[in-house]
Amino acid sequence: MDLKVENGSIEEDKGIGWGKSLPVQSVQEIVRNDPQSVPERYIQETKDRPLISNTLPSSLEIPIIDFSLLAKGDEDERRKLDLACKDWGFFQIVNHGVAEEVLQKMKEAVRAFFELPHEEKKKYAMAENDLHGYGQAYVHSEDQKLDWCDLIALFTLPPEVKKFKFWPLTIPVEVYSIEVQKVIEEINANLSLLMGMDRDGLEKLQGKLKQMLKLNYYPPCLEPDLVLGISPHSDGGTLTLLLQDDEVTGLQIKHKDQWISVKPIPNSLVLNVGDVIEILSNGMYKSIEHRAVTNEKKSRISVAAFAFPEDEVEVGPVDSMVDDQNRPRMYRNVKYIDYVRHHLGRKMEEGKVHTDFVNIKEDKGIGWGKSLPVQSVQEIVRNDPQSVPERYIQETKDRPLISNTLPSSLEIPIIDFSLLAKGDEDERRKLDLACKDWGFFQIINHGVAEEVLQKMKEAVRAFFELPLEEKKKYAMAENDLHGYGQAYVLSEDQKLDWCDIIVLFTLPPEIKRFKFWPLTIPGFKESVELFSTEVQKVIEEINANLSLLMGMDRDGLEKLQGKLKQGLRMNYYPPCLKPDLVLGISPHSDGGTLTLLLQDDEITGLQIKHKDDWIPVKPIPNSLVMNVGDVIEILSNGMYKSIEHRAVTNEKNSRISVAVFAFPEDEVEVSPVDSMVDDQNRPRMYRNVKYIDYVRHHLGGKMEEGKVHTDFVKLESNY
């Protein structure tokens, strides 16, 4: 038990109260006694080892911020800071105003401490209930894998948190601590401005930031690919500032699923966003996973300065960073002491999971149903492009045999949208025949700019080119259909489609869930929203023309259904060496009002069932494909056909497409329009059904069942 004198009385020293770490052997002493071997407890699991093949060269470098410009209020430099925190979570700081002499003396003092005899260093050992002092942090169990690092942790600001019994007084800590705190406070002030507050906004929210220094010593290791200097983790504070060893590279950060080495710039400082800033910014600024690796021949030192709030501060997203439509609240409020105890009470090996503790979990989904998670097809192909897993091989009767596919010379109708929008009667008659006979048609001259279409395709490809771990951040919840995965997977033995998807609900704005949107892709949000807005105009014009054809005013269908909602489904079909065994999407009809499809111009994949034959829909560059959904079939009393369709794969090339689904409000009653019912010539074929009940039935059935969903609402006399 540690005792201290306070106001003339002796009190128990309870430590900082954040947690504790078990004592372990000094790594420096292990190396001194036997430099040729690595104890088993330090050898990482195979998946966690810092293999060279998983590390990008340091030529890919983190952003550099010129602090002198930032401190003068330079707007361009502040924008660079904004992008650095959004895209990287890390940056190097040059011209920071901390004298080179201060930096060098700090490094020399750290080396001097770790060169002391072991018995001398042990005088400053961590107490069992504390994180001050010399030892290793975050050691919670006797069988935990350990880091190849010794450290000494000193709490430095405010003065009352200092515990000088842990301080080797030869280290010039205080001058360094004060100087780097000035840098931290200026960055904090600039982040306040970027987050829509005054310069002192973050200070008011967090109180005067506290500071802890962690002085790290990484001994050389003959097998550096087996150990980690520090295991992957994110930092639980506000900001972290790192003084690196100029001679040896050791810090690595995780960027787009790759470990990137941060090459030291002499006399620079490295700064990274901590979990607190991620929470306060509502996820806009990223607290990034990072680690340290070792060197075969040389030891390495570093000094990390952690800035963090008062224990009792309530941490939660800043009001200016929350927008119910565009950026809904992602984190709940939490007292900092509770957060940090959770953070430090977990093994560092768990990596970047700590903010999950405050992520808002309650999300009931869109309420239409759910889909079981399955393996990414894209990853299956990456790992083994030569084989097709059994679960993807269709039953013989369902396989897309070439003999059952007519040549694309038999083509679906083409509608000139520009004529239709002008009220051309001939073009409207063509639309009428297309919906009666085919249920599908291609639209040309639709008014959506070619650039909008191309940018949408580029955004889709950019998403599917992301590493799997990055895509998984947008994975569908078990109770939802938003996000990345596969839809309509209802059982463990169901045959699966050779396709990965991401589903985003786009209109009206209040149904958007931005946590499923890959907003880190430059231009993704803008491309999707512009495409969504433009194609909705096309959908609404077709809807208006169908209203006229069904004997109503132009706004007839809109009055019946309400303002149509919209969801986008972005599809990626990997190549398949045996395309005659699999299906990109199984045969189905669409359960909404209308579907508009942006196809890949280069590869044919969509097929529709016409007179019992599967007909390929050959893409016309910059055209759009539209099809009638089940809702229109019901409203038209069966006159317009919601047709079964599917997608096939290509042996050599991947393919993308974007399907835009337009659908009514959940509570809308769907039934045949009076003008489409004639007791003598066209008796009523469908009963009334609430749309939410219909769509749950539709999505609750296997897609393999094909075109059977409208049978759910067909009147018995029409079977």
N, C-alpha and C positions, 0 to 999 in steps of 0.2 A: 504494500500500500504506500502510495506517495503522499507526503504531508507537506503543507505549506503554511507559512505564518501570514495571517491576515488580520490587521487591526489588533495585534497583540494576542490573538488566539490561533490555535493550530486547527486547520481544517483538512479534510481529505481532498486530495486532488482527483477529481472525477474525470479528467481528460476533457477533450473537446465535445464529447457526446455524440459523435457521428458514427461510432462503431469501433471495432478493434481488429487487430491482425495478429495471427499466431507467429511466434518467433521461429525463424528458420536459419539454417547455416548461411554464412556469408559466401556469396559466389566468388568473390575475390580470393577468399581463403581456399576455396575448392581448387581454383586454378593454380594458386601458389603451391599447394600440396601435390597436385597431380594434373599438370596442364594437358596431358594426353587423352584424358577420358572425360565423358559427359555422364553424370549420374542419371539413372533412369527417370527420376522425377522431373528432370528438366527437358527430357526428350518429348517433343510435342506429338500429339496424334498425327497420323499421316496427312489428314485433310487440313491440318492447321500449320503445317511446316511452310516456311517461306521459300518455296521452290523458285528457282530463278525463272523458270518458264511462266510463272504466274506474276512476274514483276516487270512492269514496263521500264525501259531505260529512263534515266533522269532527264533526257532531252525533252520529255513532256513535262513542262514545269508549271508550278502553281503561279497564280497572278502575283505581280509585284506592285505594291502601293507606295507612292512617294509621300511620306508622312508630312514633309515640309509644305507640300502643296495642300494636303488635306487640312492641316492646321490653319492655313490662310483662307480657308473657305472655298477652295477651288471646286467648282461644280463638276467638272469632268472627272476629277480624281474621286469625288464622292460617288459618281456613277460607277466608276471602276470598283470601288469598295462594295457597292450594292451588288454588282454582278459577281464579284468574288465570293461574297457571302451566300448568294443564291446558288451558284453553280459549283463551287468548290468547298466552301466552308473553311478554307485555309488561304492564307496569303503571306508573302514575305514583305517586310517593311524596311525600306531604305530611308536614309536621311531623317532618322527618328529623333535626333537630338540628344541621345544618350552617348556621352563621351566614350570614345574607343578605349581610353584608359580605364573607365569604370567596367566595361565589358571584360577587358583582359584581366584585370585584377580579380574579378569574380571567378573567371575560369581558373586562374592560377590558384586561388584559394580552395576551389573545389578539388582540384588535383592534389593539393597539399593535404587536405583532409583525408582523402582516400589513400594517400601514401603513408598515413600514420600506422603504427603497429595496431594489430587487431585489438589488443587489450585496451589500447587508448581509445579507439573508436567505440568500443563497447560501453564506455562511460556515458555515451549519449544514446544508448539503446532505447527503442520504443518500449513504453510500459504496455502491459497486456491489454489495458483498457483504453489505449490511446493511439493516435496516428502521428503525434509529434515524435521526432527523433530518428535514430539510425536503425535500419533493418530492411524489411520488405513489406510493402502494403498489400492489402486485399488478399491475404492468406487466410482462408476460412476453414480449411479442412486438412487433415493429415495426408490425404491421397490426391490433393489438388496438384495439377501441373504448375511448376514454378517458372518465374521469369529469370533470365540470365542477367540479373541486375541487382546491385545494392543501391540504397538511397538513404538520404537523410531529409526529412520533412520539417520545415520550420514555418510556423505561423507568424507572420510579420506585421500585418496591419489589421485593425488599429493597434496601437501600442499595447493595450491591455490584454491582447491575446498572446503576446510573446511569452514563452517559457524558457528563460535563459539557461536553465539546467540542461536543455537539449542542444544548446548552441556552442559549437566550438568557436570561441571568441576570436580566433585568428581569421575567420571568414568575414570579409567586409560586406556583410549582407545588407545593412541598413541603407547605405548610399545607393546601392543597386536597386533595392526594393522601392525606394522613393522615386528614383528616376523612371523605372519602367511603369510605375503606377500612373505617372503623368501620361505616358503613351496610351495605356489602357483607358484612362478617363477621356482622352480625346477621341479615341475610336468609339467609345460608348456614346459620347455626345453626337458624333456623326451618325451613328446608327439610330439615335433618337430622332434626328431630323429625317432620316430616310423612312422611319416608321410613322411619320406624320405628327411628331411631337416637337416641343421646344428642345433646345440642346440639353436641358437638365431633365428631360422626360424620364429616361431610364433610371437616373439617379433618384428621382422622386419615388419611383415605383419600388426600387430595391433597397433604398437607403445607401449610405456611403459604402462602396464595395470593400469587402475584406480581401485579404491577400494571404496566400500560402506559397512558399517556395519549396519545390521538390528538386533536390540536387541528385542527379543520377550518375551512376558509374557502371559502364558496361565492360566487363573484362573481355579480352579476346577469347574466341572459342574456335578450336580446331575443326569443329563440324558446325559451321554457322547455319547450314540448311536444316539442322535438326532442332534448333532452339529459337526462342524469341526473347529479345531484350525486354520488350513489354508486349503483352498479349493485346489483340485487337480490342478497342474500347472507344467510347466517346467520353467527353469530359462533362462532368455533372454541374459545372459552374456556369458563370456568365461568359467570360472570355478567358483564354489561356494564351500566354505569351512565352515563347520558347527561345532561349539562347542556345544555339547549336555549337557543336565542336566544328571549327573551320576545316579540320583536316579529314574527318571521317564522316561519310554519309550513313545515317542510321534510321532517320524518321521516314516512314512510309504512310501514305494516306490512301484510302479506298475511293477511287473515282471511276464511276461507270463500271463497277465490278472488277477493276484492275487495281493492283497495288502499285502506286507510283512513288518513287523515291524523291525526297525533297533535298535537292543538292544545296549545301550551304553556300550562301553569298557572304563573304567575309564582312563581319561587323553589322550584318543585318539581324533582324529579329523575325521570328515566325509567329503569326497570330492565328488562332482558330476560334470559331464560334462554339460555345458550349451549349448544353441542353437547355439552359435557362433562356438564352436568346432564341433558340428554336421555338420554345413554348411561347415566349412573349410575342414573337413575330408570327405566331399561328402557322408555323411550318414554312414560312417563306425563306428564312435563313436556316441553313442546314448545319447541324452538329454532326460532324463526319467521323466515321470509324477510322482509327489510325493505330499504328503499332510501331515498334522499334525492332530492327534486326541487328545482328552482331557482326563483328569483323574477325576474320581468321587470324590476323596478325597483330592488330592494334586494339588497345582499349579506347573507349570513347566516353566523353562526358556530355551532359546537357543540364540546363537549369530551366525548369518550367515554373512560371509564375501564374498561379490560378487566382482569378478574381471571382468573388461569389457574394451573394446577398446576405443580409442578416437572417438568422435562423427562422425568425417568426414571420418573415415576409411572405405574403400570399402571392404565388406565381401563377399567372394565367394569361391568355392572349390579350394583348392590348386592344382596346375598342377600335382603334383606327385600322387594325389589321384583320378585322372580322367584317365580312359582308355576306349576309344570309344568302344572296343569290350567287355571287361569284367566288367567295372564299368563306364558306361556313366555318364556324368554330370547330377546331380540331382537337383541342385539349381542354380538360377540366382544370379548375383551380386546385392548387395544392400548396400546403405550407412548405417552405424550402427545407426545413429540417426533416420533414417526413420524406421529401423527395430524395435528399442526399443520403439518408439512412438506407432507403431502398436501393439507391445507386451503388453505395459502397458495400452493401450487404450481399451483393451478387458477385459471382466470379467474373473477373474481367474477360475470361474466355468467351462469355456469352455475347460479346461484341456490342452492337448498337441495338439494344433492346430496351434501354432504360426509359425512353420517352413513351414506350408502350404503356407504362405504368399510369400515365395521365392522359393517354389517348381516349377520346370519347368513344366508348364501345357501343352504346345503344344505337342501333341502326336497324330498323325493322324492314329495310329494303323497300322495293316498289310495291310489294304485296301481291305479285303475280305468281310467285312460286319460287323454286330454288333449283340449283344444279349441283351435283356432286363434283368435287375437284378431281381432275385427272391429269396425267402427265402431259407436258407440252409436246405436241407432234414435231414442232420445229427442233426441239432438243433430241427427240428420238432419232430424227434424221441426221442431226449433227454427230451424234454418238455412234450410230450404226446405219449408214445410208444404204446398206445392201439388203437389209431385211425388213419385213413388215410384221409387227407383232400380231398374234392370233386375234386379239380383240378388235383389230381394225379390218380384218379380212371379212368381207360381206358374205352372207349366205349366197349360194350359187345363183338362186333366182333373182337376187338383188344386184348382182355385179354388172357394171356398165360395159357389157360386151359390145364390141364394135359392130357386130352384125345387127344389133338392135338400135343402132344410131344412124339416122338418115344424114346424108351430106348436108352441109350448111347452105347448099344452093336453095333448099326449101327454107325461106326466111320469114321471120315474123314481120308484121306490118310496120311501116314507118310513118310517123305523124310529124308534120311540119308545125311545130309549136307557134312559130311566128304568125302563120295563117290562122291557127285556132284562136290565138289571143286577139286577133282582129275581128273575130266573129264569122269567119268563113264557113258557110254552111256545108260545102263539099268536104272540108277537112273534118268538120264535126261528124258528118256521116261516116267518114273513114274511122274516126275514133269509136263510134257506135259499133261498127262491124268488127273492129279489132277486139273490143271488150266482149262481144258476143261469141266470136268464133275462136279467138286465141287466148284472151285474158292477158296477153302480153303485147307490147309494142315498143319500138325504139323511137326516141324523140330527138329530132334534129332542130337546129335554129331555136334553141330553148332559152337563149339570152344569158346563160351562166357563162361568164368569161372563161376562156381556155386556161388562163393563168390560175383562176380559182380552182378548177378541176385538177390541174397539175400539182398545185401546192398541196391539195388534199391528198393526192396519191403519195407525194413525197413525205408528208407527215405520217401516213400509215406505214410506209416502208421504214422511216426513221424509228418508229416505235418498235417494229418487229426486229430491227437490227440491234436493239438494245440487248445487253447481256440478260440472261434469264433472271438473275437475282434482282436486277433493276425492274424488269417487267412484273415480277412477282409482287412488287410494292403496290401494284394496282389490281391484285387478284380479286376475283369475285368473292364476296362473303357467302357463307353457306346458305343464307336465307335471302339471297338477292340475285339479280341478273345484271346489275351494273358491273363493269370491270372486265378484267383479263381472265381468260380461261377457255372453257367450252360450255356451251349452253345445252339444256335439255338432256343432261346426263342424270337419269333417274334411278339406275340400278347398277350394281357392280358387275353384272354379266351382260349388260347392254353393248351391242356393237357400236363402235365409236367412229366419228368422222375424222378424216385426214385434214384437219383444219384447226388452227388456233384463232381466237377472236378477242376483240375488246369491244364492249358495249358501253356506249355513253348516251344517256338521255339528255336531250339538248333543248327542247322547247315544251312548255314555256320555261323561262329562266329559272323559276323556283324548283324545278325538278332536277336541275343539274347537281351532281355530287362531285365536286372538284377533287376529292381525295382519290377518285378513280381516274382522273385525267393526268397524263404524264406531262405536267407543266414544265418540267426541266428541259424538255426538247424545245429549242428555240423556234418560235413561231407556231408551235403546235396548236395552242388555244386559238390564236387568231385565224389560222387556216381552217380549223374545224368550225368555228362560229360563223365565219363568212360563208363557207360552203353550206352550212345548215340554213342560214338565212336565205341564201339565193335559191336553193333547191325547194325550200318551202313555198316560194312564190310559184314555182312550176306546179307543185302538188296542188296548191290552192286554185290555180287556173284550170287544171284538169278536173278537180272536184266541182268547180263552177259549171264546166261544160257537161259533166255527167248529170248535174242537177237539171240542166235544160233538157237533156236527152230523156230524163226520167219524168218530164212533165212538170217541173217545178221552176221557180225563179232561180237565178244564178246562185243565190245564197241559201237555197233549199237544204242541201246536205249539211251546210254549216249550222243552220238552225236546228237540224235534227241531232247533230253530233256534238255541238259546241265547237270551239276553236280547236282544230286538230293538234294533238300533241305529236312529239317527234322523238324518235330514238335512232341512233346510228349504230350499225354493227360493222366493224372493220374486220375483214377476213384475211387470213394469211394461209395459203395452201402450199405447203412445202412440196418439192418434187417427190415423186414416188416411182421407184424402179418397176413396180408392178401396178400400173394405174388401172388395169382391168380387174384388180381384186378389191380395190378400196373406193370409197366415195368421199369427195370433199365435203359435201353436205347431203344427207339422206333425203329422199323424196318427201316433200311436204307442201302444204299451201300456207300462205301467210295469214295470220289471224287478225290483221288490222284492216284499215280502210284502203290505203294504197301503199305500194312499195316502189321506191325509185332506186335504181342501181347504177352506180358508177363502176364500169368494168375496167379491167386491165386491157389496154389497147392491143397488147402483143399476143395474148394467149386466150384461146377460147376455153371456157370452163362451164358456163351456165348452159343447162339443157332444160327444155320444157316438154311436158307430155302433151302431144297433139295427135288426136285420133289413134291413141294407143302406141304411138312411136315417140322415142326420145329425140328431140331436134336440138342441135347445138345453136346457140345464139351468137353468131359471129359479131365481134365488136366493130362498130363504126367509130372511128376516132372522134373523140370529143362529143359523142352522143350520150344519151342517158336511156336506160331501159326502165320501163314502168310496167307494173302488173297490178291487176285487180286483187284486193284482199277479200277475206271471208266476209267482212262487214258490208262491202259493196254488193257481194253476191246475195246476202240476206236482204239488204235494203231494196235491191232491184228485183227481188222475188225470183232469183235464179236466172234472170235474163243475162246478166254479165257474170262471167265465169272466173272464179278464183282457182287457178290452175296449179296442178302439181308440178313441181320443178325440183331440180337437184343440181349439184356441182360435181364435176369430175376433175381429176388431177392430171398433171403432165409428167411425163417420165423424166424430163431434163430440167425444167424450169419451175421456179416458184411462181405463184400468181397471187395478186391481191384484188380485193373488191371492197366497195363501201355500199352497204344497203341502208337506205333511209326509210324507216317505217313511220307512217302517219296513222294515228289511231285516236279514237274518241276518248272523252272523259270516262272514268271508271263507272260512274253511276248512270250513264246514258242507257236508255232502253233501246235496243236494236231490234227492228222488225221490218217487214216489207212495207214500203211506202204505198199509201192508198192508191196512187196513180198507177202502180205497177201490179195491182191485183184486179182481176176480172173473173168473177165467179164462173162465167161460161168458158172463156178462152184461156185464162191464166189464173186458176184458183190459187189461193194463198198456200205457199209451200213451206213457210217457216213460222214457228211460234215466236213470241216476244222473249227476249232474254236481256238481262242486264249485262253490259259489256264486261265488267269485272268477272262475272260468273263464266261468261263465254271464254275469256282469255285464260282464266285459270284452268278450265277444261282443256283448252287448246294446248297450253304449255305443259299440262300435266300428263299428256299422252306422248308416247315415244314418237319421234319424228319418223321412225321407220314405218309407222302405220299409214303414212302418206295422206291422201285426201279423204279423211273420214270425219274431220272435225265439225263440218257443217251438219253432219248427220245428227249431232247432238241437239240441234234446234229444228230439224226437219219434222214436219207433221207426219204422223204414221201413214196417212193415205198416200203420201208421195214416195214411200220407199219402194 
